[in-house]
Amino acid sequence: MPGIRVLLISGVLALSLLLISACTPLVNYPGQPVLEPRIDNNHFVAGDGALLPVRSWLPVNKPVKTVIVGVHGFNDYSNSFAFPASYLIRYGIAFYAYDQRGFGSAPGKGLWSGVDAYTHDLSGFVHEIRNRHPDVPLYILGESMGGAVTIVMLTGNNPPPVDGVILVAPAVWGRETMPWYQRWLLAVASHTLPWLELTGSGLNNIPSDNLEVRKALHYDPQVIKGTRVDAMYGLTNLMDKALTQAEKLQVPALIQYGKHDRIIPKEPMLQMLEKMLPTSRKAFYEQGYHMLLRDMHREKPLIDIASWITDHNRPLPYGTADWNENQR
């Protein structure tokens, strides 16, 4: 029996290696840089000429005191910031966001473009917004995947100058925090069935307690419902880097997370926080879900954002600092 067991295990490993070598995840890499990135009308024109739709929300009849660049989450797009931005402009905050490659109306919908593509696009976009508003503080607000892109970009080579970051449930669920079978399944599936689309239905991972928001996402054709396995593989590569490089983040940071978040688990969030500067501000929300800024209690984290931007040392009106105590 031991000999048969060894043969079976060897056979499974050999089959796995054969399957993994049979196919590779598709990456929709950008073209070669041919121009200087710029914002032209309602698009951000990336270095390779790709047109990434831009949305902006500006204060009415009051000066711009602060600028926020929003970076949306996986399978979402820039319209995800419609409510948060409309709320924050009352504080004199201008808000800009764009559709990342493969999402919304950007090119290559549903396809992953590689970590470098997302970080280079964000860097170029921030430079352009800084040029538009040279005399006011500029912050990046990264939600979920957007938070991971923000971390990797700011801890890479020659990041643009920013005054701070707001990371809302950042996607830092790297492989080191995943169970072995999940890592194995992802590796095998991404190299055998990279084109397979998964919906996540039946997992009961509710992203928000706001039913109207969930309905809107369901019926919005710009929101991706079926995710390619190789896109999930690419996202995991991004999350690996974000979790590893979080300790290098040197700018002031506000990190927001909800107790009921089932999209990004608590463990990698706590691991990320242990690596970050002790001056980073933690904000935990007892009633919060993954889509904190669109939940039923969304005004609380939004008020905290405005408060923190005004004074990084001021106690937050709502967010709780002790995550461990509140998540027992």
Secondary structure, DSSP 8 states (H G I E B T S, - for coil): -HHHHHHHHHHHHHHHHHHHTT------------S--EEETTEEE-TTS-EEEEEEE--SSS---EEEEEE--TT--GGGGHHHHHHHGGGTEEEEEE--TTSTTSSSTT----HHHHHHHHHHHHHHHHHHSTTS-EEEEEETHHHHHHHHHHTSSS----SEEEEES-----GGGS-HHHHHHHHHHHHH-TT-EE--TTS-----S-HHHHHHHHH-TTS--SEEHHHHHHHHHHHHHHHHHGGG--S-EEEEEETT--SS-HHHHHHHHHHS-TTSEEEEETT--SSGGGSTTTHHHHHHHHHHHH-TTS--SS-BS-HHHHT-
